[in-house]
């Protein structure tokens, strides 16, 4: 179990405090802060209503150069030829095009070669930068905190507010330092780390907090690994998750299309360094985990905290509180599982590799390395969906797409796909899906009875080739 401790009051500041204070416009009478939003990211689902409000009120976008748009949730991944077969999806992409053109907003449209999931596109274009505030009408905006930004998922009315004023009203958060120390064992990945954290702290454990992810494990993580963890901060109840910027951050951002260039780059890096938490800062809470104690982790229930290690069995209701008993029983009933049964060996029918959690180049490189020369098991439908057109192009250049198709995966176009199934990629009936995405809620993947098991890309690959939940370390001899 994690150990908790509280530091004494001292003079330093956390990154959260520094960024908040740098962007605070004023304190409001209700106790909230009017916060300047440095970068606004939009997509086709939560922006149409906001733009309609602007038109109704005769308003313009205050700073259009600070807003960037892409299409991701509804875009089909089997074919992106227009018009889309789904009338609503086709109407939504047309509406986003119209709004971007009318209000002067940069739009990474399908023909641009830069389209993709909003939380993949922002970082790869260099739009996501340290020391700034970022907002998007999507709960997984916390992804961008991997770069040392404070990034919020917001609702449609707040999308309107940011478009019109470039500010939003929000209450200040407490800060919890979540440290992971040590080296991960072979076959254990960033996805296992965040599932482990959520399992231990709970889906509501981060309510009212920003999570600062730290420790030697995060110091060694790549930017893609940090994004995976920050992406799922919201699943642990935290509004924000971030990692202090360092040399890994700067190396990733250098020479990106929207990154500063020349002398401006050196100035930006010097400024970004200053936003990192001070060594003597005060946290509202601290928790620490041992990296060596984490094993490949799989969800078994209907929220991301209902997870166990691959070698464990599902929980039993004996000896737990009444509220815990009801939650376990509800999850077991929906998932059609028995208390105490092993998770290992559970048959699957679908394997999904993709999403804003694990749809980046590194994810496809790792899985391609593991599945090369192997075949997807009979009866399993396996999808590989790049998080952006740029990721897809780089995979093609490296021949990764061929490795996937030769193994029996369906190689798709960029989009959110089966993560939330607002497109044609859906589970059927009570199919069980081994998924690299971020949510396992009831009906999340398009079927009201579909069942989702969250796991790392490597574990998805292991399930795909064996036809059941398997330990990737054993399957691929890691």
VOBA-534146 format. One record per residue (C-alpha): residue in three letters; x, y, z; residue number from 1. Coordinates in nm, 2 decimals, padded with zeros to 4 digits, m for minus. Example, Ala and Ser with C-alpha at 12.3 -4.5 7.8 and 13.67 -1.06 7.14 Angstrom:
// VOBA-534146
{"Ala"; {01.23; m00.45; 00.78}; 1},
{"Ser"; {01.37; m00.11; 00.71}; 2},
***
This chain:
// VOBA-534146
{"Unk"; {00.00; 00.00; 00.00}; 1},
{"Unk"; {00.12; 00.36; m00.06}; 2},
{"Unk"; {00.25; 00.56; 00.23}; 3},
{"Unk"; {00.12; 00.91; 00.30}; 4},
{"Unk"; {00.30; 01.21; 00.45}; 5},
{"Unk"; {00.26; 01.58; 00.47}; 6},
{"Unk"; {00.54; 01.84; 00.43}; 7},
{"Unk"; {00.58; 02.15; 00.65}; 8},
{"Unk"; {00.50; 02.49; 00.52}; 9},
{"Unk"; {00.79; 02.62; 00.32}; 10},
{"Unk"; {00.87; 02.90; 00.07}; 11},
{"Unk"; {00.90; 02.72; m00.27}; 12},
{"Unk"; {00.61; 02.67; m00.52}; 13},
{"Unk"; {00.48; 02.38; m00.72}; 14},
{"Unk"; {00.45; 02.40; m01.10}; 15},
{"Unk"; {00.08; 02.41; m01.05}; 16},
{"Unk"; {00.10; 02.72; m00.83}; 17},
{"Unk"; {00.34; 02.89; m01.07}; 18},
{"Unk"; {00.13; 02.83; m01.38}; 19},
{"Unk"; {m00.19; 02.92; m01.20}; 20},
{"Unk"; {m00.05; 03.25; m01.07}; 21},
{"Unk"; {00.09; 03.34; m01.41}; 22},
{"Unk"; {m00.25; 03.30; m01.57}; 23},
{"Unk"; {m00.48; 03.43; m01.30}; 24},
{"Unk"; {m00.68; 03.73; m01.42}; 25},
{"Unk"; {m00.88; 03.80; m01.10}; 26},
{"Unk"; {m01.05; 03.63; m00.81}; 27},
{"Unk"; {m01.43; 03.61; m00.85}; 28},
{"Unk"; {m01.69; 03.67; m00.58}; 29},
{"Unk"; {m01.78; 03.30; m00.57}; 30},
{"Unk"; {m01.42; 03.21; m00.48}; 31},
{"Unk"; {m01.32; 03.09; m00.82}; 32},
{"Unk"; {m01.04; 03.23; m01.04}; 33},
{"Unk"; {m01.08; 03.38; m01.38}; 34},
{"Unk"; {m00.80; 03.20; m01.55}; 35},
{"Unk"; {m00.64; 03.29; m01.88}; 36},
{"Unk"; {m00.63; 02.99; m02.12}; 37},
{"Unk"; {m00.31; 02.99; m02.32}; 38},
{"Unk"; {m00.42; 02.72; m02.57}; 39},
{"Unk"; {m00.76; 02.61; m02.66}; 40},
{"Unk"; {m00.81; 02.28; m02.84}; 41},
{"Unk"; {m01.14; 02.19; m03.00}; 42},
{"Unk"; {m01.30; 01.90; m03.19}; 43},
{"Unk"; {m01.63; 01.82; m03.37}; 44},
{"Unk"; {m01.83; 01.69; m03.07}; 45},
{"Unk"; {m01.83; 01.97; m02.80}; 46},
{"Unk"; {m01.77; 02.28; m03.02}; 47},
{"Unk"; {m02.08; 02.31; m03.25}; 48},
{"Unk"; {m02.31; 02.42; m02.97}; 49},
{"Unk"; {m02.05; 02.67; m02.85}; 50},
{"Unk"; {m02.02; 02.83; m03.19}; 51},
{"Unk"; {m02.40; 02.85; m03.23}; 52},
{"Unk"; {m02.40; 03.05; m02.90}; 53},
{"Unk"; {m02.15; 03.29; m03.04}; 54},
{"Unk"; {m02.36; 03.34; m03.36}; 55},
{"Unk"; {m02.67; 03.39; m03.15}; 56},
{"Unk"; {m02.50; 03.66; m02.95}; 57},
{"Unk"; {m02.32; 03.82; m03.24}; 58},
{"Unk"; {m01.98; 03.75; m03.08}; 59},
{"Unk"; {m01.64; 03.66; m03.23}; 60},
{"Unk"; {m01.35; 03.43; m03.12}; 61},
{"Unk"; {m01.13; 03.66; m02.91}; 62},
{"Unk"; {m00.79; 03.52; m03.00}; 63},
{"Unk"; {m00.84; 03.27; m03.29}; 64},
{"Unk"; {m00.46; 03.20; m03.32}; 65},
{"Unk"; {m00.48; 03.04; m02.97}; 66},
{"Unk"; {m00.75; 02.79; m03.08}; 67},
{"Unk"; {m00.67; 02.47; m03.28}; 68},
{"Unk"; {m00.92; 02.22; m03.42}; 69},
{"Unk"; {m00.92; 01.86; m03.53}; 70},
{"Unk"; {m01.17; 01.59; m03.61}; 71},
{"Unk"; {m01.14; 01.26; m03.42}; 72},
{"Unk"; {m01.44; 01.12; m03.23}; 73},
{"Unk"; {m01.68; 01.06; m03.51}; 74},
{"Unk"; {m01.45; 01.01; m03.80}; 75},
{"Unk"; {m01.47; 00.65; m03.95}; 76},
{"Unk"; {m01.14; 00.45; m03.94}; 77},
{"Unk"; {m01.22; 00.19; m04.21}; 78},
{"Unk"; {m01.25; 00.45; m04.48}; 79},
{"Unk"; {m01.24; 00.83; m04.45}; 80},
{"Unk"; {m01.38; 00.89; m04.80}; 81},
{"Unk"; {m01.65; 01.16; m04.79}; 82},
{"Unk"; {m01.94; 01.19; m04.76}; 83},
{"Unk"; {m01.93; 00.97; m04.45}; 84},
{"Unk"; {m02.19; 00.69; m04.45}; 85},
{"Unk"; {m02.32; 00.81; m04.11}; 86},
{"Unk"; {m02.53; 01.12; m04.17}; 87},
{"Unk"; {m02.46; 01.28; m03.83}; 88},
{"Unk"; {m02.08; 01.22; m03.86}; 89},
{"Unk"; {m02.08; 01.38; m04.20}; 90},
{"Unk"; {m02.28; 01.68; m04.07}; 91},
{"Unk"; {m02.04; 01.73; m03.78}; 92},
{"Unk"; {m01.73; 01.74; m03.99}; 93},
{"Unk"; {m01.89; 01.99; m04.22}; 94},
{"Unk"; {m02.00; 02.20; m03.93}; 95},
{"Unk"; {m01.65; 02.21; m03.79}; 96},
{"Unk"; {m01.50; 02.31; m04.12}; 97},
{"Unk"; {m01.76; 02.59; m04.15}; 98},
{"Unk"; {m01.68; 02.72; m03.80}; 99},
{"Unk"; {m01.31; 02.70; m03.84}; 100},
{"Unk"; {m01.32; 02.89; m04.17}; 101},
{"Unk"; {m01.57; 03.16; m04.04}; 102},
{"Unk"; {m01.39; 03.23; m03.72}; 103},
{"Unk"; {m01.03; 03.20; m03.85}; 104},
{"Unk"; {m00.92; 02.89; m03.65}; 105},
{"Unk"; {m00.64; 02.65; m03.75}; 106},
{"Unk"; {m00.80; 02.32; m03.85}; 107},
{"Unk"; {m00.62; 02.00; m03.90}; 108},
{"Unk"; {m00.86; 01.86; m04.15}; 109},
{"Unk"; {m00.85; 01.52; m04.31}; 110},
{"Unk"; {m00.67; 01.64; m04.63}; 111},
{"Unk"; {m00.40; 01.81; m04.42}; 112},
{"Unk"; {m00.21; 01.50; m04.32}; 113},
{"Unk"; {m00.21; 01.63; m03.96}; 114},
{"Unk"; {m00.56; 01.51; m03.85}; 115},
{"Unk"; {m00.59; 01.29; m03.55}; 116},
{"Unk"; {m00.70; 01.26; m03.19}; 117},
{"Unk"; {m00.68; 01.60; m03.03}; 118},
{"Unk"; {m00.45; 01.48; m02.75}; 119},
{"Unk"; {m00.21; 01.32; m03.00}; 120},
{"Unk"; {m00.21; 01.61; m03.25}; 121},
{"Unk"; {m00.14; 01.89; m02.99}; 122},
{"Unk"; {00.19; 01.74; m02.87}; 123},
{"Unk"; {00.32; 01.62; m03.20}; 124},
{"Unk"; {00.26; 01.96; m03.36}; 125},
{"Unk"; {00.44; 02.13; m03.07}; 126},
{"Unk"; {00.13; 02.32; m02.97}; 127},
{"Unk"; {00.14; 02.17; m02.62}; 128},
{"Unk"; {00.41; 02.35; m02.43}; 129},
{"Unk"; {00.53; 02.38; m02.07}; 130},
{"Unk"; {00.42; 02.65; m01.83}; 131},
{"Unk"; {00.09; 02.72; m02.00}; 132},
{"Unk"; {m00.28; 02.65; m01.95}; 133},
{"Unk"; {m00.47; 02.43; m02.19}; 134},
{"Unk"; {m00.84; 02.36; m02.22}; 135},
{"Unk"; {m01.04; 02.13; m02.44}; 136},
{"Unk"; {m01.40; 02.00; m02.44}; 137},
{"Unk"; {m01.28; 01.65; m02.36}; 138},
{"Unk"; {m01.21; 01.49; m02.03}; 139},
{"Unk"; {m00.87; 01.35; m02.12}; 140},
{"Unk"; {m00.72; 01.69; m02.18}; 141},
{"Unk"; {m00.51; 01.61; m01.87}; 142},
{"Unk"; {m00.28; 01.43; m02.12}; 143},
{"Unk"; {m00.11; 01.76; m02.20}; 144},
{"Unk"; {00.01; 01.79; m01.85}; 145},
{"Unk"; {00.29; 01.55; m01.94}; 146},
{"Unk"; {00.47; 01.86; m02.08}; 147},
{"Unk"; {00.44; 02.06; m01.76}; 148},
{"Unk"; {00.12; 02.23; m01.86}; 149},
{"Unk"; {m00.20; 02.27; m01.66}; 150},
{"Unk"; {m00.46; 02.12; m01.88}; 151},
{"Unk"; {m00.83; 02.10; m01.81}; 152},
{"Unk"; {m01.12; 01.91; m01.97}; 153},
{"Unk"; {m01.42; 02.15; m01.99}; 154},
{"Unk"; {m01.79; 02.14; m02.09}; 155},
{"Unk"; {m01.96; 02.31; m02.39}; 156},
{"Unk"; {m02.05; 02.63; m02.20}; 157},
{"Unk"; {m01.69; 02.67; m02.09}; 158},
{"Unk"; {m01.58; 02.61; m02.46}; 159},
{"Unk"; {m01.80; 02.91; m02.54}; 160},
{"Unk"; {m01.64; 03.11; m02.26}; 161},
{"Unk"; {m01.29; 03.04; m02.38}; 162},
{"Unk"; {m01.37; 03.11; m02.74}; 163},
{"Unk"; {m01.52; 03.45; m02.65}; 164},
{"Unk"; {m01.29; 03.56; m02.36}; 165},
{"Unk"; {m00.99; 03.33; m02.37}; 166},
{"Unk"; {m01.06; 03.28; m02.00}; 167},
{"Unk"; {m01.26; 03.04; m01.78}; 168},
{"Unk"; {m01.38; 03.04; m01.42}; 169},
{"Unk"; {m01.25; 02.75; m01.21}; 170},
{"Unk"; {m01.17; 02.68; m00.85}; 171},
{"Unk"; {m00.81; 02.63; m00.74}; 172},
{"Unk"; {m00.70; 02.28; m00.68}; 173},
{"Unk"; {m00.49; 02.12; m00.41}; 174},
{"Unk"; {m00.17; 01.94; m00.53}; 175},
{"Unk"; {m00.08; 01.58; m00.45}; 176},
{"Unk"; {00.27; 01.45; m00.54}; 177},
{"Unk"; {00.24; 01.10; m00.67}; 178},
{"Unk"; {00.59; 00.96; m00.68}; 179},
{"Unk"; {00.69; 00.62; m00.84}; 180},
{"Unk"; {01.04; 00.52; m00.75}; 181},
{"Unk"; {01.27; 00.25; m00.90}; 182},
{"Unk"; {01.28; 00.05; m01.22}; 183},
{"Unk"; {00.98; m00.12; m01.37}; 184},
{"Unk"; {01.02; m00.50; m01.42}; 185},
{"Unk"; {01.04; m00.62; m01.78}; 186},
{"Unk"; {00.70; m00.64; m01.94}; 187},
{"Unk"; {00.56; m00.37; m01.72}; 188},
{"Unk"; {00.46; m00.04; m01.89}; 189},
{"Unk"; {00.34; 00.31; m01.82}; 190},
{"Unk"; {m00.02; 00.19; m01.86}; 191},
{"Unk"; {00.03; m00.06; m01.58}; 192},
{"Unk"; {00.17; 00.22; m01.36}; 193},
{"Unk"; {m00.14; 00.44; m01.40}; 194},
{"Unk"; {m00.38; 00.15; m01.36}; 195},
{"Unk"; {m00.19; 00.05; m01.04}; 196},
{"Unk"; {m00.21; 00.41; m00.91}; 197},
{"Unk"; {m00.59; 00.43; m00.97}; 198},
{"Unk"; {m00.64; 00.09; m00.82}; 199},
{"Unk"; {m00.47; 00.20; m00.50}; 200},
{"Unk"; {m00.60; 00.56; m00.47}; 201},
{"Unk"; {m00.95; 00.50; m00.62}; 202},
{"Unk"; {m01.15; 00.66; m00.89}; 203},
{"Unk"; {m01.25; 00.94; m00.65}; 204},
{"Unk"; {m00.91; 00.96; m00.48}; 205},
{"Unk"; {m00.80; 01.27; m00.68}; 206},
{"Unk"; {m01.12; 01.47; m00.64}; 207},
{"Unk"; {m01.02; 01.83; m00.58}; 208},
{"Unk"; {m00.65; 01.76; m00.66}; 209},
{"Unk"; {m00.40; 01.81; m00.93}; 210},
{"Unk"; {m00.16; 01.52; m00.95}; 211},
{"Unk"; {00.21; 01.59; m00.99}; 212},
{"Unk"; {00.37; 01.27; m01.11}; 213},
{"Unk"; {00.73; 01.24; m01.00}; 214},
{"Unk"; {01.01; 01.01; m00.89}; 215},
{"Unk"; {01.29; 00.82; m01.07}; 216},
{"Unk"; {01.04; 00.62; m01.27}; 217},
{"Unk"; {00.89; 00.92; m01.43}; 218},
{"Unk"; {01.23; 01.08; m01.48}; 219},
{"Unk"; {01.32; 00.78; m01.70}; 220},
{"Unk"; {00.99; 00.78; m01.89}; 221},
{"Unk"; {00.97; 00.90; m02.25}; 222},
{"Unk"; {00.72; 01.17; m02.33}; 223},
{"Unk"; {00.48; 00.91; m02.47}; 224},
{"Unk"; {00.49; 00.72; m02.14}; 225},
{"Unk"; {00.43; 01.04; m01.94}; 226},
{"Unk"; {00.13; 01.12; m02.17}; 227},
{"Unk"; {m00.02; 00.77; m02.11}; 228},
{"Unk"; {m00.01; 00.83; m01.73}; 229},
{"Unk"; {m00.13; 01.19; m01.74}; 230},
{"Unk"; {m00.41; 01.09; m01.98}; 231},
{"Unk"; {m00.57; 00.88; m01.72}; 232},
{"Unk"; {m00.54; 01.12; m01.43}; 233},
{"Unk"; {m00.91; 01.20; m01.47}; 234},
{"Unk"; {m00.99; 00.84; m01.42}; 235},
{"Unk"; {m00.85; 00.87; m01.07}; 236},
{"Unk"; {m01.07; 01.17; m01.00}; 237},
{"Unk"; {m00.79; 01.43; m01.05}; 238},
{"Unk"; {m00.88; 01.73; m01.26}; 239},
{"Unk"; {m00.52; 01.78; m01.37}; 240},
{"Unk"; {m00.21; 01.55; m01.39}; 241},
{"Unk"; {00.13; 01.68; m01.48}; 242},
{"Unk"; {00.50; 01.61; m01.49}; 243},
{"Unk"; {00.77; 01.87; m01.44}; 244},
{"Unk"; {00.94; 01.97; m01.77}; 245},
{"Unk"; {01.30; 01.85; m01.82}; 246},
{"Unk"; {01.55; 01.77; m02.09}; 247},
{"Unk"; {01.32; 01.49; m02.22}; 248},
{"Unk"; {01.04; 01.74; m02.26}; 249},
{"Unk"; {01.26; 01.99; m02.45}; 250},
{"Unk"; {01.41; 01.72; m02.68}; 251},
{"Unk"; {01.06; 01.61; m02.78}; 252},
{"Unk"; {00.94; 01.96; m02.86}; 253},
{"Unk"; {01.25; 02.08; m03.05}; 254},
{"Unk"; {01.18; 02.15; m03.42}; 255},
{"Unk"; {00.81; 02.07; m03.40}; 256},
{"Unk"; {00.60; 02.28; m03.64}; 257},
{"Unk"; {00.46; 02.51; m03.37}; 258},
{"Unk"; {00.76; 02.51; m03.13}; 259},
{"Unk"; {00.97; 02.83; m03.10}; 260},
{"Unk"; {01.26; 02.86; m03.35}; 261},
{"Unk"; {01.61; 03.00; m03.33}; 262},
{"Unk"; {01.68; 03.24; m03.05}; 263},
{"Unk"; {01.32; 03.22; m02.94}; 264},
{"Unk"; {01.37; 02.85; m02.87}; 265},
{"Unk"; {01.66; 02.91; m02.62}; 266},
{"Unk"; {01.45; 03.18; m02.45}; 267},
{"Unk"; {01.15; 02.94; m02.43}; 268},
{"Unk"; {01.35; 02.66; m02.27}; 269},
{"Unk"; {01.49; 02.90; m02.01}; 270},
{"Unk"; {01.14; 03.01; m01.93}; 271},
{"Unk"; {01.00; 02.66; m01.92}; 272},
{"Unk"; {01.27; 02.54; m01.68}; 273},
{"Unk"; {01.15; 02.81; m01.43}; 274},
{"Unk"; {00.80; 02.65; m01.41}; 275},
{"Unk"; {00.92; 02.32; m01.26}; 276},
{"Unk"; {00.83; 02.27; m00.89}; 277},
{"Unk"; {01.09; 02.41; m00.65}; 278},
{"Unk"; {01.28; 02.16; m00.44}; 279},
{"Unk"; {01.14; 02.32; m00.12}; 280},
{"Unk"; {00.78; 02.35; m00.24}; 281},
{"Unk"; {00.48; 02.24; m00.02}; 282},
{"Unk"; {00.24; 01.98; m00.14}; 283},
{"Unk"; {m00.10; 01.92; 00.01}; 284},
{"Unk"; {m00.04; 01.55; 00.01}; 285},
{"Unk"; {00.23; 01.31; m00.10}; 286},
{"Unk"; {00.21; 00.94; m00.19}; 287},
{"Unk"; {00.49; 00.70; m00.31}; 288},
{"Unk"; {00.48; 00.37; m00.49}; 289},
{"Unk"; {00.75; 00.11; m00.55}; 290},
{"Unk"; {00.79; 00.06; m00.93}; 291},
{"Unk"; {00.93; m00.29; m00.87}; 292},
{"Unk"; {00.60; m00.40; m00.70}; 293},
{"Unk"; {00.39; m00.32; m01.01}; 294},
{"Unk"; {00.30; m00.61; m01.24}; 295},
{"Unk"; {00.10; m00.62; m01.57}; 296},
{"Unk"; {m00.24; m00.49; m01.46}; 297},
{"Unk"; {m00.59; m00.56; m01.61}; 298},
{"Unk"; {m00.93; m00.41; m01.52}; 299},
{"Unk"; {m01.20; m00.67; m01.45}; 300},
{"Unk"; {m01.49; m00.44; m01.37}; 301},
{"Unk"; {m01.68; m00.13; m01.48}; 302},
{"Unk"; {m01.44; 00.15; m01.36}; 303},
{"Unk"; {m01.06; 00.18; m01.39}; 304},
{"Unk"; {m01.00; 00.12; m01.02}; 305},
{"Unk"; {m01.15; m00.23; m01.05}; 306},
{"Unk"; {m00.82; m00.38; m01.16}; 307},
{"Unk"; {m00.59; m00.66; m01.06}; 308},
{"Unk"; {m00.24; m00.79; m01.15}; 309},
{"Unk"; {m00.23; m01.06; m01.41}; 310},
{"Unk"; {m00.14; m01.32; m01.15}; 311},
{"Unk"; {m00.43; m01.23; m00.92}; 312},
{"Unk"; {m00.79; m01.34; m00.90}; 313},
{"Unk"; {m01.11; m01.13; m00.90}; 314},
{"Unk"; {m01.21; m01.00; m00.55}; 315},
{"Unk"; {m01.47; m01.17; m00.33}; 316},
{"Unk"; {m01.74; m00.99; m00.13}; 317},
{"Unk"; {m01.65; m01.16; 00.20}; 318},
{"Unk"; {m01.51; m00.92; 00.46}; 319},
{"Unk"; {m01.57; m00.60; 00.26}; 320},
{"Unk"; {m01.78; m00.30; 00.35}; 321},
{"Unk"; {m02.14; m00.29; 00.23}; 322},
{"Unk"; {m02.07; m00.02; m00.03}; 323},
{"Unk"; {m01.77; m00.21; m00.16}; 324},
{"Unk"; {m01.98; m00.53; m00.17}; 325},
{"Unk"; {m02.25; m00.36; m00.38}; 326},
{"Unk"; {m01.99; m00.22; m00.62}; 327},
{"Unk"; {m01.82; m00.56; m00.67}; 328},
{"Unk"; {m02.15; m00.74; m00.71}; 329},
{"Unk"; {m02.27; m00.49; m00.97}; 330},
{"Unk"; {m01.95; m00.52; m01.17}; 331},
{"Unk"; {m01.94; m00.90; m01.16}; 332},
{"Unk"; {m02.30; m00.91; m01.27}; 333},
{"Unk"; {m02.24; m00.68; m01.57}; 334},
{"Unk"; {m01.91; m00.84; m01.67}; 335},
{"Unk"; {m02.07; m01.19; m01.62}; 336},
{"Unk"; {m01.78; m01.30; m01.41}; 337},
{"Unk"; {m01.75; m01.49; m01.08}; 338},
{"Unk"; {m01.59; m01.37; m00.76}; 339},
{"Unk"; {m01.25; m01.52; m00.70}; 340},
{"Unk"; {m01.20; m01.64; m01.05}; 341},
{"Unk"; {m00.85; m01.58; m01.22}; 342},
{"Unk"; {m00.84; m01.30; m01.48}; 343},
{"Unk"; {m00.57; m01.49; m01.67}; 344},
{"Unk"; {m00.73; m01.72; m01.93}; 345},
{"Unk"; {m01.05; m01.52; m01.97}; 346},
{"Unk"; {m01.15; m01.55; m02.34}; 347},
{"Unk"; {m01.17; m01.23; m02.55}; 348},
{"Unk"; {m01.34; m01.17; m02.88}; 349},
{"Unk"; {m01.20; m00.82; m02.97}; 350},
{"Unk"; {m00.85; m00.66; m02.93}; 351},
{"Unk"; {m00.82; m00.29; m02.97}; 352},
{"Unk"; {m00.49; m00.10; m03.00}; 353},
{"Unk"; {m00.53; 00.28; m03.02}; 354},
{"Unk"; {m00.69; 00.58; m02.84}; 355},
{"Unk"; {m00.54; 00.90; m02.69}; 356},
{"Unk"; {m00.39; 00.68; m02.42}; 357},
{"Unk"; {m00.20; 00.43; m02.63}; 358},
{"Unk"; {m00.23; 00.53; m03.00}; 359},
{"Unk"; {00.12; 00.68; m03.05}; 360},
{"Unk"; {00.42; 00.57; m03.25}; 361},
{"Unk"; {00.60; 00.41; m02.95}; 362},
{"Unk"; {00.29; 00.19; m02.88}; 363},
{"Unk"; {00.28; 00.05; m03.23}; 364},
{"Unk"; {00.66; 00.00; m03.24}; 365},
{"Unk"; {00.65; m00.20; m02.92}; 366},
{"Unk"; {00.35; m00.42; m03.03}; 367},
{"Unk"; {00.50; m00.47; m03.38}; 368},
{"Unk"; {00.82; m00.60; m03.21}; 369},
{"Unk"; {00.62; m00.84; m03.01}; 370},
{"Unk"; {00.38; m00.98; m03.27}; 371},
{"Unk"; {00.62; m01.01; m03.57}; 372},
{"Unk"; {00.59; m01.36; m03.70}; 373},
{"Unk"; {00.28; m01.44; m03.49}; 374},
{"Unk"; {m00.09; m01.45; m03.58}; 375},
{"Unk"; {m00.41; m01.32; m03.42}; 376},
{"Unk"; {m00.60; m01.61; m03.27}; 377},
{"Unk"; {m00.90; m01.75; m03.46}; 378},
{"Unk"; {m01.23; m01.58; m03.36}; 379},
{"Unk"; {m01.06; m01.26; m03.25}; 380},
{"Unk"; {m01.12; m00.93; m03.43}; 381},
{"Unk"; {m00.81; m00.71; m03.38}; 382},
{"Unk"; {m00.79; m00.34; m03.47}; 383},
{"Unk"; {m00.48; m00.13; m03.49}; 384},
{"Unk"; {m00.58; 00.24; m03.50}; 385},
{"Unk"; {m00.31; 00.51; m03.52}; 386},
{"Unk"; {m00.38; 00.82; m03.31}; 387},
{"Unk"; {m00.30; 01.06; m03.59}; 388},
{"Unk"; {m00.22; 01.07; m03.96}; 389},
{"Unk"; {00.14; 01.16; m03.87}; 390},
{"Unk"; {00.16; 00.84; m03.65}; 391},
{"Unk"; {00.01; 00.64; m03.94}; 392},
{"Unk"; {00.26; 00.78; m04.19}; 393},
{"Unk"; {00.56; 00.71; m03.97}; 394},
{"Unk"; {00.43; 00.35; m03.91}; 395},
{"Unk"; {00.41; 00.30; m04.28}; 396},
{"Unk"; {00.76; 00.44; m04.34}; 397},
{"Unk"; {00.89; 00.19; m04.09}; 398},
{"Unk"; {00.68; m00.10; m04.23}; 399},
{"Unk"; {00.49; m00.15; m03.91}; 400},
{"Unk"; {00.15; m00.15; m04.08}; 401},
{"Unk"; {00.26; m00.46; m04.28}; 402},
{"Unk"; {00.37; m00.64; m03.96}; 403},
{"Unk"; {00.02; m00.58; m03.81}; 404},
{"Unk"; {m00.17; m00.68; m04.12}; 405},
{"Unk"; {00.04; m00.99; m04.17}; 406},
{"Unk"; {m00.04; m01.08; m03.81}; 407},
{"Unk"; {m00.41; m01.05; m03.87}; 408},
{"Unk"; {m00.48; m00.71; m03.74}; 409},
{"Unk"; {m00.70; m00.47; m03.93}; 410},
{"Unk"; {m00.49; m00.16; m03.99}; 411},
{"Unk"; {m00.71; 00.15; m03.98}; 412},
{"Unk"; {m00.71; 00.53; m04.04}; 413},
{"Unk"; {m00.65; 00.78; m03.76}; 414},
{"Unk"; {m00.93; 00.84; m03.51}; 415},
{"Unk"; {m01.07; 00.77; m03.17}; 416},
{"Unk"; {m01.23; 00.45; m03.30}; 417},
{"Unk"; {m01.34; 00.19; m03.05}; 418},
{"Unk"; {m01.24; 00.39; m02.74}; 419},
{"Unk"; {m01.59; 00.53; m02.71}; 420},
{"Unk"; {m01.75; 00.41; m03.04}; 421},
{"Unk"; {m01.89; 00.73; m03.17}; 422},
{"Unk"; {m01.82; 00.58; m03.51}; 423},
{"Unk"; {m01.87; 00.25; m03.67}; 424},
{"Unk"; {m01.61; 00.07; m03.46}; 425},
{"Unk"; {m01.83; m00.09; m03.19}; 426},
{"Unk"; {m01.86; m00.41; m02.98}; 427},
{"Unk"; {m02.14; m00.64; m03.06}; 428},
{"Unk"; {m02.36; m00.79; m02.79}; 429},
{"Unk"; {m02.16; m00.90; m02.48}; 430},
{"Unk"; {m01.82; m00.93; m02.65}; 431},
{"Unk"; {m01.52; m00.89; m02.43}; 432},
{"Unk"; {m01.26; m00.65; m02.56}; 433},
{"Unk"; {m00.89; m00.63; m02.46}; 434},
{"Unk"; {m00.84; m00.26; m02.50}; 435},
{"Unk"; {m00.55; m00.01; m02.47}; 436},
{"Unk"; {m00.80; 00.27; m02.41}; 437},
{"Unk"; {m00.89; 00.45; m02.09}; 438},
{"Unk"; {m01.24; 00.37; m01.98}; 439},
{"Unk"; {m01.43; 00.05; m01.91}; 440},
{"Unk"; {m01.77; 00.19; m01.82}; 441},
{"Unk"; {m02.08; 00.01; m01.90}; 442},
{"Unk"; {m02.16; 00.04; m02.28}; 443},
{"Unk"; {m01.84; 00.25; m02.34}; 444},
{"Unk"; {m01.74; 00.07; m02.65}; 445},
{"Unk"; {m02.07; 00.09; m02.84}; 446},
{"Unk"; {m02.27; m00.20; m02.70}; 447},
{"Unk"; {m02.50; m00.17; m02.40}; 448},
{"Unk"; {m02.37; m00.51; m02.29}; 449},
{"Unk"; {m02.02; m00.50; m02.42}; 450},
{"Unk"; {m01.74; m00.57; m02.18}; 451},
{"Unk"; {m01.40; m00.38; m02.17}; 452},
{"Unk"; {m01.08; m00.49; m02.01}; 453},
{"Unk"; {m00.82; m00.21; m01.99}; 454},
{"Unk"; {m00.45; m00.31; m02.03}; 455},
{"Unk"; {m00.12; m00.21; m02.18}; 456},
{"Unk"; {m00.06; m00.24; m02.56}; 457},
{"Unk"; {00.17; m00.54; m02.49}; 458},
{"Unk"; {m00.11; m00.71; m02.30}; 459},
{"Unk"; {m00.36; m00.64; m02.58}; 460},
{"Unk"; {m00.11; m00.80; m02.82}; 461},
{"Unk"; {m00.08; m01.11; m02.59}; 462},
{"Unk"; {m00.46; m01.14; m02.57}; 463},
{"Unk"; {m00.49; m01.10; m02.94}; 464},
{"Unk"; {m00.25; m01.38; m03.03}; 465},
{"Unk"; {m00.37; m01.62; m02.76}; 466},
{"Unk"; {m00.74; m01.55; m02.77}; 467},
{"Unk"; {m00.76; m01.49; m02.39}; 468},
{"Unk"; {m00.62; m01.26; m02.12}; 469},
{"Unk"; {m00.26; m01.36; m02.10}; 470},
{"Unk"; {00.07; m01.25; m01.93}; 471},
{"Unk"; {00.26; m01.08; m02.21}; 472},
{"Unk"; {00.59; m01.17; m02.03}; 473},
{"Unk"; {00.51; m01.54; m02.08}; 474},
{"Unk"; {00.36; m01.51; m02.43}; 475},
{"Unk"; {00.65; m01.31; m02.57}; 476},
{"Unk"; {00.92; m01.44; m02.33}; 477},
{"Unk"; {01.01; m01.10; m02.20}; 478},
***
